[in-house]
Amino acid sequence: MKITAKILALYIFLGSLLPGTDYGQFLHIEDLLQHVQLHKLEATQLGETFSWQHFVYDHFINPDHHEHSQHTDHSELPFHTIPRVYCRNLIALHKN
């Protein structure tokens, strides 16, 4: 019985970290990692440094103004339903 309670508590806790989304988004983590690799490659080719902060901003806070040198599909990236305000707060915490 205790193990069931712990599993349910973890399930609810993880769900609270992802407001407005569902657990099916975790199925797209591989797509996210592949897209990160694309950004790292593009940054290297341009002589720039990859930044997680810019990646999150470009894809989750302000995705309408983001383009690639080659066509990629952003619809497969996870967590697009998380409110933009939540992402802005995460970036503000990272800066401090």
C-alpha positions as CSV (number, residue, x, y, z in Angstrom):
1,M,0.0,0.0,0.0
2,K,2.8,2.4,0.8
3,I,4.4,1.9,-2.6
4,T,1.1,2.7,-4.4
5,A,0.8,6.0,-2.3
6,K,4.4,6.9,-3.2
7,I,3.8,6.3,-6.9
8,L,0.6,8.3,-6.9
9,A,2.4,11.2,-5.0
10,L,5.2,11.2,-7.6
11,Y,2.7,11.2,-10.4
12,I,0.8,14.1,-8.9
13,F,4.0,16.0,-8.2
14,L,5.3,15.6,-11.7
15,G,2.0,16.7,-13.1
16,S,2.1,19.9,-11.0
17,L,5.4,20.8,-12.6
18,L,3.8,20.7,-16.1
19,P,0.7,22.8,-15.9
20,G,-1.6,22.7,-18.9
21,T,0.0,19.6,-20.4
22,D,-0.1,15.8,-20.1
23,Y,2.3,13.0,-19.6
24,G,2.2,12.0,-23.3
25,Q,4.5,14.9,-23.9
26,F,7.3,12.8,-22.4
27,L,7.1,10.7,-25.5
28,H,8.6,13.6,-27.5
29,I,11.7,14.0,-25.4
30,E,13.7,12.3,-28.1
31,D,12.5,14.8,-30.6
32,L,13.6,17.6,-28.3
33,L,17.0,16.1,-27.9
34,Q,17.5,15.8,-31.6
35,H,16.4,19.4,-32.1
36,V,18.9,20.5,-29.5
37,Q,21.6,18.7,-31.4
38,L,20.5,20.6,-34.5
39,H,20.9,23.9,-32.7
40,K,24.3,22.9,-31.4
41,L,25.4,22.0,-34.9
42,E,24.0,25.3,-36.3
43,A,25.7,27.3,-33.5
44,T,29.1,25.5,-34.2
45,Q,28.7,26.2,-38.0
46,L,28.1,29.9,-37.2
47,G,30.9,30.1,-34.7
48,E,28.5,30.8,-31.8
49,T,28.0,29.1,-28.5
50,F,24.8,27.1,-27.8
51,S,22.6,28.5,-25.0
52,W,19.8,26.6,-23.3
53,Q,18.3,30.0,-22.4
54,H,18.1,31.0,-26.0
55,F,16.8,27.6,-27.0
56,V,13.9,27.8,-24.5
57,Y,13.1,31.4,-25.5
58,D,13.1,30.6,-29.2
59,H,11.0,27.5,-29.0
60,F,8.6,28.0,-26.0
61,I,8.3,31.7,-25.2
62,N,8.6,33.4,-28.7
63,P,8.4,30.6,-31.2
64,D,6.8,32.7,-33.9
65,H,10.0,34.5,-34.6
66,H,12.3,31.5,-34.8
67,E,13.7,30.1,-38.1
68,H,16.3,27.6,-39.1
69,S,18.7,27.4,-42.1
70,Q,17.0,24.2,-43.0
71,H,13.3,23.4,-42.6
72,T,12.5,21.5,-39.4
73,D,9.2,20.7,-37.8
74,H,8.6,22.2,-34.4
75,S,5.2,20.6,-33.9
76,E,6.9,17.4,-32.5
77,L,8.6,19.3,-29.7
78,P,7.1,18.6,-26.3
79,F,5.6,21.0,-23.8
80,H,4.2,23.6,-26.2
81,T,1.1,23.8,-24.1
82,I,2.9,25.1,-21.1
83,P,2.0,28.7,-20.6
84,R,4.6,31.2,-21.8
85,V,4.5,33.0,-18.4
86,Y,5.7,29.8,-16.7
87,C,8.7,29.5,-19.1
88,R,9.5,33.2,-18.5
89,N,9.6,32.5,-14.8
90,L,12.0,29.6,-15.2
91,I,14.4,31.8,-17.2
92,A,14.2,34.5,-14.6
93,L,15.1,32.0,-11.9
94,H,18.0,30.8,-14.0
95,K,19.4,34.3,-14.4
96,N,19.5,34.8,-10.6
